[in-house]
C-alpha cells in the first residue's frame, strides 16, 4: 500500500469542484455572450 496517496473520496470531491467551476464559467460566459453560443436561450 502506497504511503502517500489521496483517498478516492478526496479525488472525487476535487473532480466535482473542478466540474462545478467549469459549468459556472460556461454559464457565466453564456449569460454575457449569448450570440457566441448560437443565440439567446430565453
SULNOR-V939381 format. One record per helix or strand. SS is the DSSP state (A for helix, B for strand). FROM is the first residue (numbers start at 1). TO is the last residue. If there is no record, write none. Layout:
# SULNOR-V939381
{{SS:FROM:TO} {SS:FROM:TO}}
This chain:
# SULNOR-V939381
{{A:8:32} {A:34:37}}
